[in-house]
Amino acid sequence: MTAIEPLLITIPEAASALALCERTVRKLIRRGELTQVSIGRSVRISTRSLEQFVAARESQNTETPAG
């Protein structure tokens, strides 16, 4: 049986995946850099949002001229 990859993860899981603290992840959500998904009183972050966040940072780093 194949394991299903989660579509949504908790803030602590997102923080761990990004190697950041939970406070930083919450700041990124407030600034609109990460998108939260609310289900009832639960807050989750889509794995797609995390991937887009990282991809945007990677492209910013490659577009900046060195030196």
C-alpha positions as a printed NumPy array, in Angstrom:
array([[  0.   ,   0.   ,   0.   ],
       [  1.324,   3.441,  -0.954],
       [  1.464,   6.19 ,   1.658],
       [ -0.41 ,   9.364,   0.765],
       [  1.613,  12.565,   1.079],
       [ -0.192,  15.172,   3.187],
       [ -1.63 ,  18.191,   1.393],
       [ -1.782,  20.262,   4.575],
       [  0.601,  20.409,   7.5  ],
       [  0.602,  22.156,  10.868],
       [  2.616,  25.265,  11.681],
       [  5.144,  23.253,  13.739],
       [  5.543,  20.816,  10.823],
       [  6.003,  23.71 ,   8.381],
       [  8.576,  25.282,  10.68 ],
       [ 10.468,  22.008,  10.831],
       [ 10.314,  21.548,   7.047],
       [ 11.726,  25.055,   6.5  ],
       [ 14.21 ,  24.829,   9.391],
       [ 12.642,  27.932,  10.934],
       [ 10.986,  28.607,  14.261],
       [  7.201,  28.634,  14.578],
       [  7.204,  32.378,  15.278],
       [  8.866,  33.05 ,  11.917],
       [  6.332,  30.871,  10.099],
       [  3.496,  32.809,  11.779],
       [  5.122,  36.094,  10.673],
       [  5.351,  34.811,   7.097],
       [  1.626,  33.978,   7.235],
       [  0.76 ,  37.454,   8.573],
       [  2.82 ,  39.084,   5.809],
       [  1.113,  36.951,   3.174],
       [  4.29 ,  35.124,   2.177],
       [  2.745,  31.801,   3.21 ],
       [ -0.938,  30.995,   2.798],
       [ -2.841,  29.453,   5.659],
       [ -5.816,  27.15 ,   5.274],
       [ -8.372,  27.32 ,   8.078],
       [-10.604,  24.355,   8.773],
       [-12.766,  25.146,  11.751],
       [-10.345,  26.425,  14.366],
       [ -7.428,  24.483,  12.904],
       [ -4.782,  26.306,  10.892],
       [ -2.777,  24.436,   8.302],
       [ -0.337,  25.317,   5.537],
       [ -0.429,  23.617,   2.167],
       [  2.694,  21.817,   1.085],
       [  2.263,  23.551,  -2.291],
       [  2.49 ,  26.934,  -0.515],
       [  5.758,  25.849,   1.116],
       [  7.16 ,  24.708,  -2.222],
       [  6.183,  28.009,  -3.874],
       [  7.732,  29.973,  -1.008],
       [ 11.043,  28.133,  -1.358],
       [ 11.   ,  28.391,  -5.164],
       [ 10.445,  32.161,  -4.943],
       [ 13.413,  32.5  ,  -2.572],
       [ 15.583,  30.382,  -4.845],
       [ 14.769,  32.527,  -7.856],
       [ 15.473,  35.727,  -5.856],
       [ 18.903,  34.36 ,  -4.964],
       [ 19.758,  33.442,  -8.547],
       [ 18.572,  36.806,  -9.94 ],
       [ 20.756,  38.865,  -7.604],
       [ 24.086,  39.734,  -9.252],
       [ 27.142,  38.788,  -7.231],
       [ 29.67 ,  41.271,  -6.074]])
